[in-house]
């Protein structure tokens, strides 16, 4: 016996994990797409963010009540490894919170060697 079903996802998120790697002196950016899976308008607002000293973010509504872009960018000059989360609050009781996990590593340039060269 086989059962087939269609599950409607209330909110679609392009990725829940963001990785930022590169030289510490450059701005590295990643974008997460968030879209409504239901007919009612979606609203998202920031709830918490624990990487404000290393990462900046912006939320742009590209289609009213339907689609958002969350842009995460490194702050140049910040070196080292880190991990944290950006939590977004939604108006959907089916999915009241979206968590985006962030990991990264920014390396300082070493004298005479390009970043990433094992030497």
WOGI-V815340 format. One record per helix or strand of 3 or more residues. SS is the DSSP state (2 for helix, 1 for strand). FROM is the first residue (numbers start at 0). TO is the last residue. Records with the same first field share a line. If there is no record, write none. Layout:
# WOGI-V815340
SS: FROM-TO + FROM-TO
This chain:
# WOGI-V815340
1: 10-12 + 16-22 + 28-35 + 43-48 + 54-62 + 66-73 + 79-89 + 96-106
2: 92-94
